[in-house]
């Protein structure tokens, strides 16, 4: 079989005749594992195409034909073979060797069933500059590719020796003027350099053969290191992906949209989880583009809008009989009242202000299984949203995992998805009557709302979740893709055992705030919690009060043990704030931490750590939007000191 006839069998998803749908693909370099494991993960995440990274092929124990059969057997298409390096502008005799190498790659691609070679700009010190020289090289490469029924496309690396700007790459492609030669637009290489996006809009869509998507956090480092270690999926970083997509849409682009991510966390994580994140990120990126511009994206699944969250409806703890009673005493000390008992299960409802806590000690069902696995811990959080069914529909479209379990006669079937560490996130709303759960599923055990004033706690201020370092970007994407929340920049918090990365996702009004914490050190409190919990989960819950001093007095009177704060902290407050002596003494007496931003003030106090590393925080905000980051090292050191001196009290 000659090359021309063999090329007929090659399937391309990037330039299908008559197609006007954006196709999704992902590069194998994004994922951990062997090539076959990567391909299985890519297929499971419902991608249509795959970019075969050359190193993955070289390390594969089989032939390119074997890879082709694997890919086709999984319902995928070999969309791109990449990268072809150090091509354009080479002097003789190296130029002849480069073309010889290209012919060998075409042979490999023939076996792979792939018609598309991606060429990245030259970084060799031997390369020569010149737009016309490079264009001539690409014309010749295009001629050779066309004879085999193949195509090539040029990508400007941000650190390319002579070509590091997509506008120069496009000029080279334009001057080459060959139907088999096109352009690659890579969001990272363009946005990392801050290159103006206006020129994208004038590029003919048929000459854009491939668009590679990658986000990244804002970092001050060389482009190569930044690219090789810190790229992430769209939405997980800080680059202006939306502006890039708007410029791309102006071209009418309808070709291949693919992900190419180099990230140390991804390489250490689950290939299947990362692949799902990748597909989810593209779906959200396209959905946002469609909503932002009003221009439909063909074949995009119809997604309901991100869920508007109004409050945390309840937090559910999974408890066995041994841990439940002591924990209920802790709740009583904090001012909670037993407000109801479930009609058919060993589940109690505790309330104070607008805070609802559920203690589930039933011997069947999800909470029981969660307790067996993780011990006494938070097993579920419920969010009050505008439309619970629509939220679940969006979750399913984004490949999140819905959850259902049997409910008793007359009880509400509250929709849920799997959350962090196998926990659940429930969704309740007024629209479908799910907000009647306290009257429908529970028998009241109190009379009158006055019983719920307690210690002055009013709402759940925020929930802090600790997770494995490799998971942090996954759960960030999970929240920002499903819920109408915004993310804050990552902060590094100093723990006596290492550095903890912390990032907040929150609604615009602060009604729902979630803090994501992770650390590479095994010695931090966050990492020790993962050991105690046998996985990721909620490490602490912050409860709001309008008067922290009054609340602290009530907690002390109820026997609640608060985290002791060192005297040195309050002596430092005297020197760096204008607080009066009486105010300092009040804070010292209550073990209250303090922060100020302009005229805004923040007060926080912590309970001692309870079983499984969990604890409560009490906060008072006076126009303050943050979380007292300056106090985190003080709190962590105090908790570490107690952990080392004595075993934590049991529930």
Protein Blocks (a to p, Z undefined) as FASTA:
>chain_A
ZZklmmmmpccfklgghiacdcddddfklpgcjfklmmmmmmmnopabdcddfklmmmpg
cdfklmmmmmmmnopacfbgcddehkehpacfklmmmmmmmmmmmmmmmmnopabdcddd
dfbfkbcchjklmmmmmmmmmmmmmmnopacdddddfkbfklccfklmmmmmmmnopakb
ccdddfklmmmnopafklmmmpcfklmmbdcddddddddddfklmmmmmgccehjambdf
klmmmmmmmnopabdcddddddfklmmmcfklmmmmmmmmmmmmmmmmmmmnopacehia
cdddddddfbdfbacddddfklmmmmmmmmmmnopacfbdcfkbccddddehjbccdddf
bfgdjklmmmmmnopadfbdcdddfblmlmmmmmmmnopacddddddehiacddddddeh
hiacddddfknopmmmmmmmpccfbecjklmnmnopabdfbdcddddfklmmmmmmmmmm
mpccddddddddddfkbccdddddddfkomaccdddddfbfkbmklmmmmmnopaddfbd
cdddfblklmmmmmmmnopacddddfklmmmmmmmpccdfklmmmmmmnopacddehjbc
cddddddddehhiacdddddehiabeolmmmmmmmmmmmmmmmmpccddZZ
